[in-house]
Amino acid sequence: MSLHKHVDAPASLSFPTMALPDTWDRQSFWNFADRAKEATEALAEQKMKALEHMPVEALRVFCTQYRFFTIDYISDLALLVAKLPFGGLRSLLSQILSEELGEGDATKAHPEIYDRFLSSIGVARDELDHPIPANHAILSGLTDEMMRSGPAFGVGLRGMGGECLCQTYLSVMFEHLRVHPYMRENEDRIDWEFWTIHTGEQDIVHGEMTRAAIDNYIREEPGALPELARGYERSITAWNQFWQNIFETCAPRPRTVS
């Protein structure tokens, strides 16, 4: 049975082109980062509106596909921590990594918590291991780039792109997800713990702490700015395509009959 009968995917929306400076300093970098975040919020808002009326089976597929980001993010964050020099940023990202892994309790690892959310909305366990091939390629490709590149690139790609940029999509996703009729009707039996963690005060604090730690990293390693910006720019392209692939899988646009 098709999941895509009544909902069109949002049109493929390009991330706004932003002129990049020829040389970087702290101020130009944060100006670029702030503009990127604002553009991401606007783009996510346009895309995520489709969640409110998506057929429930397609909605389950959509939510399931996000889990593969959470899994790869943890592995890449561990790789980034290993690459970073000792200092505030390494310590902070190590703390975030520990929290993602449940701080020693595997049942509290964030992928496990997310899987409990998926189970509570009717996703079967045997449906959890089938990533969209295009997104599997994106995530594995980013890991390869992390391995080949220096720590500054990884800070932009996963420190900012994962902890800050993709989080923007996640917050907007939750706002539209929770007003879906199925979610409203089953609100009391759905396990919301993952969303409480990732769209609440704790995640706001994480974002602020990450920004401050990256700013200190820039002060200590000003020569890292071009690679940091390159990693962040790469994350913009990757996450935009990651989400678009999910939408196109769950709700493809109808073909035009000539």
C-alpha positions as CSV (number, residue, x, y, z in Angstrom):
1,M,0.0,0.0,0.0
2,S,1.4,3.4,-0.9
3,L,2.1,5.9,1.9
4,H,2.3,8.8,-0.5
5,K,-1.2,9.1,-1.8
6,H,-2.4,12.4,-0.3
7,V,0.6,14.5,0.5
8,D,3.1,16.3,-1.8
9,A,6.7,16.8,-0.7
10,P,7.7,20.4,-0.2
11,A,9.5,21.8,-3.2
12,S,13.2,21.3,-3.2
13,L,14.4,24.5,-1.6
14,S,17.9,25.7,-2.1
15,F,19.8,27.2,0.9
16,P,20.2,30.9,0.2
17,T,23.5,31.8,-1.2
18,M,25.6,33.9,1.1
19,A,28.7,35.8,0.0
20,L,31.7,34.5,1.9
21,P,34.6,36.8,2.8
22,D,38.0,36.4,1.2
23,T,39.6,36.4,4.7
24,W,38.1,35.4,8.0
25,D,38.2,36.9,11.5
26,R,36.0,36.1,14.5
27,Q,33.4,38.7,13.7
28,S,33.0,37.7,10.0
29,F,32.7,34.1,11.0
30,W,30.0,34.6,13.6
31,N,28.2,37.0,11.2
32,F,28.2,34.1,8.7
33,A,27.1,31.6,11.3
34,D,24.2,33.7,12.5
35,R,23.0,34.4,8.9
36,A,23.2,30.6,8.2
37,K,21.2,29.8,11.3
38,E,18.5,32.3,10.4
39,A,18.3,31.0,6.9
40,T,18.1,27.4,8.2
41,E,15.2,28.3,10.5
42,A,13.2,29.9,7.6
43,L,14.0,26.9,5.4
44,A,13.0,24.4,8.0
45,E,9.8,26.2,8.7
46,Q,8.8,25.9,5.1
47,K,9.6,22.2,4.9
48,M,8.3,21.0,8.2
49,K,4.7,22.4,7.7
50,A,4.1,19.2,5.6
51,L,4.4,17.1,8.7
52,E,1.1,18.4,10.1
53,H,-1.0,16.6,7.4
54,M,1.3,13.7,6.5
55,P,-0.4,10.2,6.5
56,V,0.5,8.5,9.7
57,E,2.4,5.7,8.0
58,A,4.5,8.2,6.1
59,L,5.0,10.1,9.3
60,R,6.4,7.0,11.0
61,V,8.8,6.5,8.1
62,F,9.9,10.2,8.3
63,C,10.6,10.0,12.1
64,T,12.4,6.7,11.7
65,Q,14.8,8.2,9.1
66,Y,16.0,10.8,11.6
67,R,17.3,8.1,13.9
68,F,20.2,7.5,11.6
69,F,21.5,11.0,12.2
70,T,21.5,10.5,15.9
71,I,23.5,7.3,15.6
72,D,26.2,8.7,13.2
73,Y,26.4,12.0,15.2
74,I,27.6,10.1,18.2
75,S,30.3,8.3,16.3
76,D,31.5,11.4,14.6
77,L,31.5,13.4,17.8
78,A,33.7,10.7,19.4
79,L,36.1,11.1,16.4
80,L,36.1,14.8,16.8
81,V,36.9,14.6,20.5
82,A,39.9,12.4,19.7
83,K,41.2,14.9,17.1
84,L,40.9,18.0,19.3
85,P,43.7,19.3,21.5
86,F,43.2,19.4,25.2
87,G,41.1,22.4,26.2
88,G,37.7,23.7,26.9
89,L,36.1,22.7,23.6
90,R,37.3,19.1,23.9
91,S,36.1,18.9,27.5
92,L,32.7,20.3,26.6
93,L,32.2,18.0,23.6
94,S,33.3,15.1,25.7
95,Q,30.6,16.0,28.2
96,I,28.0,16.2,25.4
97,L,29.2,12.8,24.1
98,S,28.8,11.2,27.5
99,E,25.3,12.5,27.8
100,E,24.4,11.2,24.3
101,L,25.7,7.8,25.4
102,G,23.6,7.8,28.6
103,E,26.5,8.7,31.0
104,G,27.2,5.0,31.6
105,D,23.7,3.8,31.4
106,A,22.9,2.3,27.9
107,T,19.2,2.6,28.5
108,K,19.6,6.3,28.7
109,A,21.6,6.7,25.5
110,H,19.8,9.1,23.2
111,P,19.4,6.7,20.3
112,E,17.7,4.2,22.7
113,I,15.4,7.0,24.0
114,Y,14.5,8.0,20.4
115,D,13.7,4.4,19.6
116,R,11.3,4.3,22.5
117,F,9.6,7.3,21.0
118,L,9.4,5.5,17.6
119,S,8.0,2.4,19.3
120,S,5.3,4.5,21.1
121,I,4.1,5.9,17.7
122,G,3.8,2.4,16.2
123,V,7.1,1.8,14.5
124,A,8.1,-1.9,14.6
125,R,11.6,-2.9,15.7
126,D,12.3,-4.6,12.4
127,E,11.7,-1.3,10.6
128,L,14.6,0.5,12.3
129,D,17.5,-0.6,10.2
130,H,16.7,0.7,6.7
131,P,18.1,4.1,6.1
132,I,17.5,5.9,2.8
133,P,20.4,5.0,0.6
134,A,21.1,8.6,-0.3
135,N,21.2,9.6,3.4
136,H,23.4,6.7,4.3
137,A,25.8,8.0,1.6
138,I,25.7,11.5,3.1
139,L,26.4,10.3,6.6
140,S,29.1,7.9,5.7
141,G,30.6,10.5,3.4
142,L,30.8,13.0,6.3
143,T,32.5,10.5,8.5
144,D,35.1,9.9,5.8
145,E,35.6,13.7,5.5
146,M,36.0,13.9,9.3
147,M,38.7,11.2,9.2
148,R,40.6,12.9,6.5
149,S,40.4,16.5,7.8
150,G,41.8,18.3,10.7
151,P,39.9,19.2,13.9
152,A,38.9,22.6,12.8
153,F,36.9,21.2,9.9
154,G,35.2,18.7,12.3
155,V,34.3,21.5,14.7
156,G,32.5,23.3,11.9
157,L,30.9,20.1,10.5
158,R,29.8,18.3,13.7
159,G,30.5,20.7,16.6
160,M,28.4,23.4,15.0
161,G,26.6,21.6,12.2
162,G,25.5,18.8,14.5
163,E,25.0,20.4,17.8
164,C,23.6,23.7,16.4
165,L,22.5,23.6,12.8
166,C,20.7,20.3,12.6
167,Q,19.2,21.1,16.0
168,T,17.4,24.0,14.3
169,Y,15.7,21.5,12.0
170,L,14.9,19.3,15.0
171,S,13.2,22.0,17.0
172,V,11.0,23.1,14.1
173,M,10.2,19.5,13.3
174,F,8.9,19.0,16.9
175,E,6.7,22.1,16.7
176,H,4.9,20.7,13.6
177,L,5.0,17.1,14.6
178,R,3.1,17.6,17.9
179,V,0.1,19.2,16.2
180,H,-0.4,16.2,13.8
181,P,-3.8,14.7,14.5
182,Y,-2.3,11.3,15.4
183,M,0.1,12.9,17.9
184,R,-2.6,14.9,19.5
185,E,-5.0,11.9,19.8
186,N,-2.2,9.6,21.3
187,E,-0.4,12.3,23.3
188,D,-0.8,10.6,26.6
189,R,0.8,7.3,25.5
190,I,3.6,8.6,23.4
191,D,7.1,8.6,24.9
192,W,8.2,12.2,24.6
193,E,11.5,12.0,26.6
194,F,13.7,12.5,23.6
195,W,11.9,15.7,22.7
196,T,12.0,16.9,26.2
197,I,15.8,16.6,26.2
198,H,16.4,18.0,22.7
199,T,13.9,20.8,22.4
200,G,14.0,22.1,26.0
201,E,16.2,24.2,28.3
202,Q,19.0,21.6,28.3
203,D,19.6,21.9,24.6
204,I,19.4,25.7,24.6
205,V,22.2,25.6,27.3
206,H,24.2,23.2,25.2
207,G,24.0,25.5,22.2
208,E,25.1,28.5,24.2
209,M,28.0,26.6,25.8
210,T,29.1,25.2,22.5
211,R,29.2,28.6,20.9
212,A,31.2,30.0,23.8
213,A,33.7,27.1,23.7
214,I,34.1,27.4,19.9
215,D,34.7,31.2,20.3
216,N,37.4,30.5,22.8
217,Y,38.8,27.9,20.4
218,I,39.0,30.5,17.6
219,R,40.8,32.9,20.0
220,E,43.4,30.3,20.7
221,E,43.6,29.0,17.2
222,P,42.9,31.9,14.8
223,G,44.5,30.1,11.9
224,A,41.7,27.5,12.1
225,L,39.0,29.9,10.9
226,P,39.1,29.0,7.2
227,E,38.7,25.3,7.9
228,L,36.1,25.9,10.6
229,A,34.1,27.9,8.1
230,R,34.6,25.3,5.4
231,G,33.3,22.6,7.7
232,Y,30.3,24.6,8.7
233,E,29.5,25.5,5.1
234,R,29.7,21.7,4.3
235,S,27.2,21.0,7.1
236,I,24.7,23.4,5.6
237,T,24.7,21.6,2.3
238,A,24.6,18.2,3.9
239,W,21.8,18.8,6.4
240,N,19.6,20.6,3.8
241,Q,20.0,17.6,1.5
242,F,19.5,15.1,4.3
243,W,16.1,16.5,5.2
244,Q,15.0,17.0,1.6
245,N,15.8,13.3,0.9
246,I,13.5,12.3,3.8
247,F,10.7,14.4,2.5
248,E,11.0,13.1,-1.0
249,T,11.0,9.5,0.2
250,C,8.0,10.0,2.5
251,A,5.9,12.2,0.2
252,P,7.2,12.4,-3.4
253,R,5.7,15.0,-5.7
254,P,3.3,13.6,-8.2
255,R,4.6,13.0,-11.7
256,T,3.3,15.2,-14.5
257,V,1.5,13.3,-17.2
258,S,2.3,14.7,-20.6
